């Protein structure tokens, strides 16, 4: 599995590891959504620091389109940028596409800064 998710202090921590396929992106979203509903939280920390790609911009756009059907309009998601430059561009696209659709998503260089924003 190229992702893990867990609940930590009312924040859903999602980590993407290595190559992440479109199917795995969807699985991670659905698992995180279950955690969100079960624990009544919409705070998400997505650590992409070790992600190497494996999906397309169209795949990311599809994932964002699922947010509305899953009633995630009020979510707040902090993204930790990947180390790999090509993956950084995909995460930046994801942030911009989310913001354009009205979702509260922001990129950060490290976990500490991302967590501080989520808790604010």
GROMACS elastic network, one bead per residue, 0.5 to 0.9 nm:
[ bonds ]
;  ai    aj funct       b0    kb
    1     4     6  0.75970   500
    1    17     6  0.82805   500
    1    20     6  0.85349   500
    1    24     6  0.76762   500
    2    15     6  0.83192   500
    2    16     6  0.58595   500
    2    18     6  0.62030   500
    2    19     6  0.65163   500
    2    20     6  0.55401   500
    2    21     6  0.81477   500
    2    24     6  0.69473   500
    2    25     6  0.88884   500
    2    51     6  0.85109   500
    3    14     6  0.70311   500
    3    15     6  0.53632   500
    3    17     6  0.56362   500
    3    18     6  0.85525   500
    3    20     6  0.75765   500
    3    24     6  0.74190   500
    3    25     6  0.82494   500
    3    27     6  0.89237   500
    3    28     6  0.66867   500
    4    13     6  0.80271   500
    4    14     6  0.57247   500
    4    15     6  0.52603   500
    4    16     6  0.67912   500
    4    17     6  0.81969   500
    4    28     6  0.74827   500
    5    12     6  0.68382   500
    5    13     6  0.54757   500
    5    15     6  0.63983   500
    5    16     6  0.89902   500
    5    28     6  0.73630   500
    5    31     6  0.73885   500
    5    32     6  0.66116   500
    5    35     6  0.86018   500
    6    11     6  0.83239   500
    6    12     6  0.57591   500
    6    13     6  0.53420   500
    6    14     6  0.67378   500
    6    32     6  0.80207   500
    6    35     6  0.77291   500
    7    10     6  0.61789   500
    7    11     6  0.56345   500
    7    13     6  0.60226   500
    7    14     6  0.88208   500
    7    35     6  0.71864   500
    7    36     6  0.87206   500
    7    39     6  0.83672   500
    8    11     6  0.52500   500
    8    12     6  0.63432   500
    8    13     6  0.67668   500
    9    12     6  0.83318   500
   10    39     6  0.74497   500
   10    40     6  0.83401   500
   10    41     6  0.62622   500
   10    42     6  0.86489   500
   10    43     6  0.73367   500
   11    36     6  0.87571   500
   11    41     6  0.69333   500
   11    42     6  0.76366   500
   11    43     6  0.51051   500
   11    44     6  0.57061   500
   11    45     6  0.69048   500
   11   115     6  0.88331   500
   11   118     6  0.82943   500
   11   119     6  0.89795   500
   12    32     6  0.68493   500
   12    35     6  0.72010   500
   12    36     6  0.71930   500
   12    41     6  0.77625   500
   12    42     6  0.78345   500
   12    43     6  0.61374   500
   12    45     6  0.60914   500
   12    46     6  0.82559   500
   13    32     6  0.84593   500
   13    43     6  0.87112   500
   13    44     6  0.60299   500
   13    46     6  0.61533   500
   13    47     6  0.75505   500
   14    28     6  0.76729   500
   14    32     6  0.74758   500
   14    44     6  0.72016   500
   14    45     6  0.59603   500
   14    47     6  0.61088   500
   14    48     6  0.85497   500
   15    45     6  0.81397   500
   15    46     6  0.57313   500
   15    48     6  0.62496   500
   15    49     6  0.83002   500
   15    50     6  0.83679   500
   15    51     6  0.85048   500
   16    19     6  0.82139   500
   16    20     6  0.69826   500
   16    25     6  0.87754   500
   16    28     6  0.88080   500
   16    46     6  0.74810   500
   16    47     6  0.62216   500
   16    48     6  0.52813   500
   16    49     6  0.76748   500
   16    50     6  0.66810   500
   16    51     6  0.54406   500
   16    52     6  0.87743   500
   17    20     6  0.70762   500
   17    47     6  0.87325   500
   17    48     6  0.72880   500
   17    49     6  0.80093   500
   17    50     6  0.52436   500
   17    52     6  0.74060   500
   18    50     6  0.58996   500
   18    53     6  0.71717   500
   18    54     6  0.83346   500
   19    50     6  0.89758   500
   19    51     6  0.61636   500
   19    53     6  0.51567   500
   19    55     6  0.81106   500
   20    23     6  0.81276   500
   20    24     6  0.59626   500
   20    25     6  0.66665   500
   20    51     6  0.70933   500
   20    52     6  0.72720   500
   20    53     6  0.58785   500
   20    55     6  0.64439   500
   21    24     6  0.50939   500
   21    25     6  0.62994   500
   21    26     6  0.87801   500
   21    53     6  0.77430   500
   21    55     6  0.50932   500
   21    56     6  0.86762   500
   21    59     6  0.87871   500
   22    25     6  0.50518   500
   22    26     6  0.64066   500
   22    27     6  0.87083   500
   22    54     6  0.74645   500
   22    55     6  0.53038   500
   22    56     6  0.76358   500
   22    59     6  0.57493   500
   22    60     6  0.78467   500
   22    63     6  0.85582   500
   23    26     6  0.51965   500
   23    27     6  0.62178   500
   23    28     6  0.86556   500
   23    55     6  0.88879   500
   23    59     6  0.89331   500
   24    28     6  0.60289   500
   24    29     6  0.84861   500
   25    28     6  0.51661   500
   25    29     6  0.62145   500
   25    30     6  0.87181   500
   25    55     6  0.84155   500
   25    59     6  0.83536   500
   25    60     6  0.82063   500
   25    63     6  0.74185   500
   26    29     6  0.50416   500
   26    30     6  0.61879   500
   26    31     6  0.85795   500
   26    63     6  0.65504   500
   26    66     6  0.88915   500
   27    30     6  0.51829   500
   27    31     6  0.60909   500
   27    32     6  0.84898   500
   28    31     6  0.51442   500
   28    32     6  0.60060   500
   28    33     6  0.84145   500
   29    32     6  0.51446   500
   29    33     6  0.60084   500
   29    34     6  0.86634   500
   29    63     6  0.78069   500
   29    66     6  0.88725   500
   29    67     6  0.88169   500
   30    34     6  0.62743   500
   30    35     6  0.87478   500
   30    70     6  0.88247   500
   31    34     6  0.51650   500
   31    35     6  0.64224   500
   31    36     6  0.86351   500
   32    35     6  0.50383   500
   32    36     6  0.60457   500
   32    37     6  0.86830   500
   32    44     6  0.83357   500
   33    37     6  0.62136   500
   33    38     6  0.85071   500
   33    42     6  0.86851   500
   33    70     6  0.76405   500
   33    72     6  0.83365   500
   34    37     6  0.52655   500
   34    38     6  0.60075   500
   34    39     6  0.84491   500
   35    38     6  0.51276   500
   35    39     6  0.59415   500
   35    40     6  0.80658   500
   35    41     6  0.80278   500
   36    39     6  0.54008   500
   36    40     6  0.55419   500
   36    42     6  0.58862   500
   36    43     6  0.80979   500
   36    44     6  0.87685   500
   37    40     6  0.51284   500
   37    41     6  0.69125   500
   37    42     6  0.83370   500
   38    41     6  0.82435   500
   39    42     6  0.89661   500
   41    44     6  0.84179   500
   41    75     6  0.81937   500
   42    72     6  0.75907   500
   42    74     6  0.67910   500
   42    76     6  0.60967   500
   42    77     6  0.80557   500
   43    75     6  0.60293   500
   43    76     6  0.50424   500
   43    77     6  0.60188   500
   43    78     6  0.81706   500
   43   118     6  0.65809   500
   43   119     6  0.85534   500
   44    75     6  0.74363   500
   44    76     6  0.61792   500
   44    78     6  0.62436   500
   44    79     6  0.84160   500
   44   118     6  0.77815   500
   45    76     6  0.86270   500
   45    77     6  0.58296   500
   45    79     6  0.61038   500
   45    80     6  0.77395   500
   45   111     6  0.81559   500
   45   114     6  0.71926   500
   45   115     6  0.71949   500
   45   118     6  0.78572   500
   46    77     6  0.70678   500
   46    78     6  0.61052   500
   46    80     6  0.62911   500
   47    50     6  0.77960   500
   47    51     6  0.83764   500
   47    78     6  0.82926   500
   47    79     6  0.59448   500
   47    81     6  0.72583   500
   47    82     6  0.78837   500
   47   110     6  0.86497   500
   47   111     6  0.73959   500
   48    51     6  0.51035   500
   48    52     6  0.85860   500
   48    79     6  0.68128   500
   48    80     6  0.54380   500
   48    81     6  0.55946   500
   48    83     6  0.82174   500
   48    87     6  0.85755   500
   48    88     6  0.87620   500
   48    91     6  0.81223   500
   49    52     6  0.87076   500
   49    79     6  0.89814   500
   49    80     6  0.59892   500
   49    81     6  0.53910   500
   49    83     6  0.54272   500
   49    84     6  0.80611   500
   49   109     6  0.88126   500
   49   110     6  0.83561   500
   50    81     6  0.87930   500
   50    82     6  0.57888   500
   50    83     6  0.64748   500
   50    84     6  0.79069   500
   51    54     6  0.87090   500
   51    81     6  0.89437   500
   51    82     6  0.59038   500
   51    83     6  0.77673   500
   51    84     6  0.76483   500
   51    87     6  0.69799   500
   52    82     6  0.77022   500
   52    83     6  0.84387   500
   52    84     6  0.65648   500
   52    86     6  0.80962   500
   52    87     6  0.60288   500
   53    56     6  0.80654   500
   53    84     6  0.87321   500
   53    86     6  0.76714   500
   53    87     6  0.54866   500
   53    90     6  0.79834   500
   55    58     6  0.82279   500
   55    59     6  0.61651   500
   55    60     6  0.76268   500
   55    90     6  0.89928   500
   56    59     6  0.50729   500
   56    60     6  0.65869   500
   56    61     6  0.87986   500
   56    90     6  0.79689   500
   57    60     6  0.50576   500
   57    61     6  0.62465   500
   57    62     6  0.86503   500
   57    90     6  0.66299   500
   57    93     6  0.75259   500
   57    94     6  0.79331   500
   58    61     6  0.50150   500
   58    62     6  0.62033   500
   58    63     6  0.87143   500
   59    62     6  0.50872   500
   59    63     6  0.63459   500
   59    64     6  0.87891   500
   60    63     6  0.50698   500
   60    64     6  0.63125   500
   60    65     6  0.86873   500
   60    90     6  0.81858   500
   60    91     6  0.89631   500
   60    93     6  0.84338   500
   60    94     6  0.63748   500
   60    97     6  0.87565   500
   61    64     6  0.51138   500
   61    65     6  0.62839   500
   61    66     6  0.88871   500
   61    94     6  0.74044   500
   61    97     6  0.72190   500
   61    98     6  0.86286   500
   62    65     6  0.50285   500
   62    66     6  0.65660   500
   63    66     6  0.52166   500
   63    67     6  0.69602   500
   64    67     6  0.53370   500
   64    68     6  0.78063   500
   64    94     6  0.80427   500
   64    97     6  0.77056   500
   64    98     6  0.65764   500
   64   101     6  0.83503   500
   65    68     6  0.62162   500
   65    69     6  0.75214   500
   65   101     6  0.88756   500
   66    69     6  0.52783   500
   66    70     6  0.62244   500
   66    71     6  0.86875   500
   66    72     6  0.87406   500
   67    70     6  0.51445   500
   67    71     6  0.61849   500
   67    72     6  0.51727   500
   67    73     6  0.69719   500
   67   103     6  0.88197   500
   68    71     6  0.50412   500
   68    72     6  0.59750   500
   68    73     6  0.63892   500
   69    72     6  0.78173   500
   70    73     6  0.85080   500
   71    74     6  0.78938   500
   71    75     6  0.89090   500
   72    75     6  0.53569   500
   72    76     6  0.89518   500
   72   103     6  0.82513   500
   73    76     6  0.87907   500
   73   102     6  0.75551   500
   73   103     6  0.61346   500
   73   104     6  0.82812   500
   74   103     6  0.72898   500
   74   104     6  0.75513   500
   75   103     6  0.70641   500
   75   104     6  0.65545   500
   75   105     6  0.82671   500
   76   103     6  0.74602   500
   76   104     6  0.50354   500
   76   105     6  0.59796   500
   76   106     6  0.84062   500
   76   118     6  0.69934   500
   77   103     6  0.84720   500
   77   104     6  0.63778   500
   77   106     6  0.65670   500
   77   107     6  0.87170   500
   77   114     6  0.88639   500
   77   118     6  0.74094   500
   78   104     6  0.85815   500
   78   105     6  0.58786   500
   78   106     6  0.51669   500
   78   107     6  0.59930   500
   78   108     6  0.69749   500
   78   111     6  0.87584   500
   78   114     6  0.54397   500
   78   115     6  0.74293   500
   78   117     6  0.75285   500
   78   118     6  0.66850   500
   79    91     6  0.79047   500
   79    95     6  0.83140   500
   79   105     6  0.74054   500
   79   106     6  0.60911   500
   79   108     6  0.59015   500
   79   109     6  0.83679   500
   79   110     6  0.86610   500
   79   111     6  0.83779   500
   79   114     6  0.69001   500
   80    91     6  0.88998   500
   80   106     6  0.88272   500
   80   107     6  0.59943   500
   80   108     6  0.50104   500
   80   109     6  0.56552   500
   80   110     6  0.55620   500
   80   111     6  0.61498   500
   80   113     6  0.89368   500
   80   114     6  0.68532   500
   81    84     6  0.87180   500
   81    87     6  0.82877   500
   81    88     6  0.60365   500
   81    91     6  0.69460   500
   81    92     6  0.84223   500
   81   107     6  0.64806   500
   81   108     6  0.61557   500
   81   109     6  0.55655   500
   81   110     6  0.72764   500
   82    85     6  0.73696   500
   82    86     6  0.88029   500
   82    87     6  0.60869   500
   82    88     6  0.54756   500
   82    91     6  0.78257   500
   82   109     6  0.84789   500
   83    86     6  0.89698   500
   83    87     6  0.76580   500
   83    88     6  0.72043   500
   84    87     6  0.54090   500
   84    88     6  0.62881   500
   85    89     6  0.66088   500
   86    89     6  0.54127   500
   86    90     6  0.68840   500
   87    90     6  0.51388   500
   87    91     6  0.63810   500
   87    92     6  0.86692   500
   88    91     6  0.51246   500
   88    92     6  0.61201   500
   88    93     6  0.85745   500
   89    92     6  0.50560   500
   89    93     6  0.61533   500
   89    94     6  0.85975   500
   90    93     6  0.50222   500
   90    94     6  0.61700   500
   90    95     6  0.86940   500
   91    95     6  0.62093   500
   91    96     6  0.86730   500
   91   107     6  0.79513   500
   92    95     6  0.50891   500
   92    96     6  0.62531   500
   92    97     6  0.85772   500
   92   107     6  0.74311   500
   93    96     6  0.51655   500
   93    97     6  0.60162   500
   93    98     6  0.84654   500
   94    97     6  0.51658   500
   94    98     6  0.60399   500
   94    99     6  0.85490   500
   94   105     6  0.87866   500
   95    98     6  0.51919   500
   95    99     6  0.61559   500
   95   100     6  0.85904   500
   95   103     6  0.88557   500
   95   104     6  0.88296   500
   95   105     6  0.58864   500
   95   106     6  0.62724   500
   95   107     6  0.69373   500
   96    99     6  0.51101   500
   96   100     6  0.60756   500
   96   101     6  0.86558   500
   96   105     6  0.84201   500
   96   106     6  0.88799   500
   97   100     6  0.50787   500
   97   101     6  0.63617   500
   97   102     6  0.88272   500
   97   103     6  0.87418   500
   98   101     6  0.51490   500
   98   102     6  0.63535   500
   98   103     6  0.51286   500
   98   104     6  0.72892   500
   98   105     6  0.64922   500
   99   102     6  0.50094   500
   99   103     6  0.51531   500
   99   104     6  0.63579   500
   99   105     6  0.64897   500
   99   106     6  0.85062   500
  100   103     6  0.74971   500
  102   105     6  0.89740   500
  106   114     6  0.82458   500
  106   117     6  0.88583   500
  107   114     6  0.76349   500
  108   111     6  0.73794   500
  108   112     6  0.89046   500
  108   113     6  0.64614   500
  108   114     6  0.55725   500
  109   112     6  0.88836   500
  109   113     6  0.73854   500
  109   114     6  0.78312   500
  110   113     6  0.57825   500
  110   114     6  0.63955   500
  110   115     6  0.88594   500
  111   114     6  0.50054   500
  111   115     6  0.60375   500
  111   116     6  0.85590   500
  112   115     6  0.52040   500
  112   116     6  0.62121   500
  112   117     6  0.87612   500
  113   116     6  0.51141   500
  113   117     6  0.63611   500
  113   118     6  0.87604   500
  114   117     6  0.52790   500
  114   118     6  0.63359   500
  114   119     6  0.87948   500
  115   118     6  0.50211   500
  115   119     6  0.61817   500
  115   120     6  0.86413   500
  116   119     6  0.52363   500
  116   120     6  0.62546   500
  117   120     6  0.51622   500
